[in-house]
Amino acid sequence: MNKRTRSPRTIILWVILGIIGIALVISIIYFAFALFDNRNDDSSEPKHETIQQTPNSKKVAIKVDTPQFSQEFMQTPQTEGYKGFKIGASKEQIEKRFGKSEGTREINGNDAQQYGDIAVTYNQDDKVAHVYVTPRQMTKKAFTDFYNEPAQIRGDIWYYDYNIYDGFSIKVFTSRQYIKAIENVPQR
């Protein structure tokens, strides 16, 4: 009789193929159960979520080198806030309307929360204390080309007072060759 002998390589190959086949069958069964379980969750009664979702940041875009911004902010009192960001508003109100902050930036020694081209600082009670317009990549030269030279410069802060009787001033915070932030404040 001719007895067929199998080489060790053939045996190892069949064992590996068997293990792969068993793993494939188990994974198909697992995914079938997972799919069935998800369908059951969707068809059950609606669940009431108690966690309030805060929307992603709603970016506020502002171009400071436009006649519109010049008229709305640079030449008009906006000392109580701008574009929906109000002095005294709670952090919760701001996040409900504009979403979570994109991060922080240092302005005049304070950590300001960034929401697009607006940044705000909060006081100890999580109320808005300052509202800043924070242009991105606006150079000092481009700014002064559009708005002329400031009335006064104190260190890194420029002051614009177009009319000394209008009740507000514009503070421009600078850093190296860039404009860091612009704030509309009660006249000093």
Legacy VTK file of the C-alpha trace (Angstrom):
# vtk DataFile Version 3.0
C-alpha trace
ASCII
DATASET POLYDATA
POINTS 188 float
0.000 0.000 0.000
1.075 3.423 -0.827
0.788 5.550 2.263
0.871 9.257 1.725
2.916 11.214 4.205
2.472 14.884 4.684
5.354 17.201 5.140
5.541 19.418 8.234
5.132 22.480 5.995
1.801 21.271 4.688
0.539 20.554 8.194
1.558 24.034 9.417
-0.130 25.647 6.386
-3.407 23.812 7.094
-3.280 24.770 10.785
-2.763 28.455 9.910
-5.597 28.384 7.366
-7.846 26.737 9.964
-7.077 29.424 12.556
-7.755 32.188 10.009
-11.048 30.528 9.045
-12.170 30.237 12.679
-11.216 33.895 13.347
-13.193 34.971 10.281
-16.309 33.078 11.386
-16.067 34.502 14.931
-15.674 38.082 13.648
-18.684 37.716 11.315
-20.812 36.457 14.219
-19.568 39.295 16.463
-20.408 42.005 13.899
-23.817 40.450 13.228
-24.654 40.599 16.947
-23.324 44.169 17.209
-25.437 45.272 14.232
-28.525 43.565 15.650
-27.910 45.174 19.065
-27.602 48.680 17.530
-30.877 48.241 15.652
-32.609 47.269 18.882
-31.229 50.364 20.638
-32.536 52.609 17.848
-36.007 51.090 17.910
-36.538 51.375 21.652
-38.205 54.364 23.284
-36.432 57.691 22.820
-33.911 58.412 25.514
-33.920 61.747 27.303
-30.421 63.136 27.495
-29.605 65.239 30.495
-26.226 66.356 29.201
-26.435 69.699 27.451
-24.315 69.707 24.322
-22.329 72.870 23.683
-21.977 73.551 19.983
-18.587 73.760 18.369
-17.205 77.235 18.102
-19.203 79.522 15.823
-16.422 81.579 14.351
-16.941 85.306 14.196
-15.096 86.694 11.174
-14.169 90.378 11.161
-12.071 92.236 8.599
-10.686 95.290 10.351
-9.413 97.000 7.214
-12.882 97.717 5.802
-15.043 100.852 5.827
-17.803 98.844 7.552
-15.600 97.940 10.545
-14.237 101.476 10.666
-17.768 102.889 10.880
-19.231 100.209 13.220
-16.360 99.889 15.685
-13.613 102.459 15.270
-15.947 105.478 14.968
-18.946 104.309 17.033
-19.167 103.663 20.782
-19.168 99.888 21.319
-17.994 100.005 24.932
-20.603 97.461 26.070
-19.533 94.804 23.581
-19.577 93.918 19.908
-21.165 91.347 17.561
-23.211 89.698 20.338
-20.416 89.611 22.923
-21.664 91.819 25.769
-19.799 93.026 28.841
-21.392 91.273 31.837
-22.717 88.281 29.843
-22.055 84.926 31.466
-19.635 82.409 30.013
-22.594 80.031 29.712
-24.494 82.566 27.570
-21.471 83.121 25.336
-20.857 79.383 24.884
-24.537 78.749 24.211
-24.490 81.285 21.384
-20.954 80.923 20.009
-19.816 77.488 21.195
-16.666 76.562 23.049
-13.629 78.788 22.886
-11.009 77.923 20.265
-8.272 78.550 22.813
-6.687 81.386 24.711
-4.413 84.265 23.840
-2.662 86.703 26.136
-3.871 90.289 25.836
-2.495 92.952 28.165
-1.537 90.369 30.798
-4.922 88.592 30.715
-5.876 85.229 29.213
-8.586 85.933 26.656
-10.825 83.190 25.243
-10.816 83.197 21.439
-14.042 82.898 19.378
-12.971 83.497 15.785
-11.860 87.122 15.440
-13.290 88.089 18.861
-11.660 87.355 22.200
-13.118 87.940 25.655
-11.792 87.867 29.182
-13.942 86.619 32.038
-13.882 87.856 35.630
-13.999 85.640 38.755
-17.775 85.213 38.339
-17.340 83.971 34.730
-18.843 87.191 33.364
-17.388 88.958 30.317
-15.014 91.714 31.471
-13.441 92.749 28.131
-14.353 92.262 24.470
-11.528 92.456 21.937
-11.461 92.283 18.163
-8.457 90.112 17.346
-7.433 90.368 13.701
-5.272 87.609 12.297
-1.998 88.609 10.659
-2.759 92.357 10.581
0.542 94.235 10.544
1.055 97.588 12.222
1.888 99.092 8.842
-1.297 97.805 7.178
-3.328 99.080 10.143
-1.800 102.567 10.114
-2.099 102.698 6.315
-5.853 102.287 6.794
-6.440 104.188 10.087
-3.469 106.590 10.140
-1.168 107.002 13.116
-2.637 106.759 16.645
-3.240 109.873 18.733
-1.065 108.463 21.521
1.293 105.518 22.035
2.068 104.080 25.484
4.413 101.128 25.169
2.651 98.445 23.121
-0.758 100.146 23.380
-1.975 102.654 20.815
-4.858 105.033 21.507
-7.184 106.414 18.854
-9.488 109.287 19.860
-11.210 110.597 16.755
-13.380 112.947 18.806
-12.443 113.817 22.382
-16.124 114.452 23.232
-17.696 111.215 21.945
-17.276 109.194 25.168
-15.121 106.348 23.861
-11.540 105.569 22.868
-9.994 102.799 20.816
-7.146 100.840 22.410
-4.984 98.876 20.007
-2.713 96.251 21.566
0.394 95.548 19.501
3.089 92.908 19.566
6.236 93.260 17.474
5.000 94.145 13.988
1.425 92.876 14.453
-1.880 94.130 15.818
-2.813 91.796 18.662
-6.232 93.147 19.695
-8.507 96.174 19.419
-10.809 97.299 22.240
-13.520 99.966 22.269
-13.438 101.454 25.806
-15.052 104.366 27.679
-13.088 107.543 27.074
-10.261 108.017 29.532
LINES 1 189
188 0 1 2 3 4 5 6 7 8 9 10 11 12 13 14 15 16 17 18 19 20 21 22 23 24 25 26 27 28 29 30 31 32 33 34 35 36 37 38 39 40 41 42 43 44 45 46 47 48 49 50 51 52 53 54 55 56 57 58 59 60 61 62 63 64 65 66 67 68 69 70 71 72 73 74 75 76 77 78 79 80 81 82 83 84 85 86 87 88 89 90 91 92 93 94 95 96 97 98 99 100 101 102 103 104 105 106 107 108 109 110 111 112 113 114 115 116 117 118 119 120 121 122 123 124 125 126 127 128 129 130 131 132 133 134 135 136 137 138 139 140 141 142 143 144 145 146 147 148 149 150 151 152 153 154 155 156 157 158 159 160 161 162 163 164 165 166 167 168 169 170 171 172 173 174 175 176 177 178 179 180 181 182 183 184 185 186 187
